Amino acid sequence: MSNSDIETFVEQMEKESTEVREQCLKMSWYMRGGATYEDILQMSQTERQLISNLIKENLETTNKSKLPFF
């Protein structure tokens, strides 16, 4: 592996880790104290996906019902 390949790999990993941190921060905000940022960081990708699906469903229900979300 060349230095350029390694640099590209590291940059990609940094981008992915930033995306995971951002996703976890958003989830902890939506959970409103039900799960902390640290709790969510320690979850598996599958668990985070399940929470993401739950958040999406709740937002869709809120939009359909016209009830306030925030």
C-alpha positions as CSV (number, residue, x, y, z in Angstrom):
1,M,0.0,0.0,0.0
2,S,1.4,3.3,-1.0
3,N,1.5,6.4,1.2
4,S,-1.2,7.9,-1.0
5,D,-3.4,4.9,-0.5
6,I,-2.9,5.1,3.3
7,E,-3.7,8.8,3.3
8,T,-6.9,8.2,1.3
9,F,-7.9,5.3,3.6
10,V,-7.3,7.4,6.8
11,E,-9.3,10.4,5.3
12,Q,-12.2,8.0,4.5
13,M,-12.1,6.5,8.0
14,E,-12.1,10.1,9.5
15,K,-15.1,11.0,7.4
16,E,-17.0,7.8,8.4
17,S,-16.2,8.4,12.1
18,T,-17.4,12.0,11.9
19,E,-20.7,10.7,10.3
20,V,-21.2,8.2,13.1
21,R,-20.6,10.8,15.8
22,E,-23.0,13.2,14.1
23,Q,-25.7,10.5,13.8
24,C,-25.2,9.6,17.5
25,L,-25.5,13.3,18.5
26,K,-28.7,13.6,16.6
27,M,-30.1,10.4,18.1
28,S,-29.3,11.5,21.6
29,W,-31.1,14.8,20.9
30,Y,-34.2,13.0,19.6
31,M,-34.2,10.6,22.5
32,R,-34.7,13.5,24.9
33,G,-32.8,11.9,27.8
34,G,-33.9,8.3,27.0
35,A,-30.3,7.6,25.8
36,T,-27.2,9.7,26.2
37,Y,-24.7,10.3,23.5
38,E,-22.3,7.9,25.2
39,D,-25.0,5.2,25.4
40,I,-25.7,5.5,21.7
41,L,-22.0,5.5,20.8
42,Q,-21.7,2.1,22.6
43,M,-24.6,0.6,20.6
44,S,-24.1,-1.6,17.6
45,Q,-24.8,-0.4,14.1
46,T,-27.9,-2.5,14.1
47,E,-29.2,-0.9,17.3
48,R,-28.5,2.6,16.0
49,Q,-30.4,1.7,12.8
50,L,-33.3,0.5,14.8
51,I,-33.4,3.8,16.8
52,S,-33.1,5.7,13.5
53,N,-36.1,3.9,12.2
54,L,-38.1,4.6,15.3
55,I,-37.2,8.3,15.1
56,K,-38.3,8.4,11.4
57,E,-41.6,6.7,12.2
58,N,-42.3,9.1,15.1
59,L,-41.5,12.1,12.8
60,E,-43.8,10.8,10.2
61,T,-46.6,10.2,12.7
62,T,-46.1,13.8,14.1
63,N,-46.3,15.2,10.5
64,K,-49.5,13.2,9.8
65,S,-51.2,14.1,13.1
66,K,-50.2,17.8,12.9
67,L,-49.3,17.6,16.6
68,P,-46.3,19.6,17.8
69,F,-43.1,17.7,17.9
70,F,-40.8,20.1,19.8
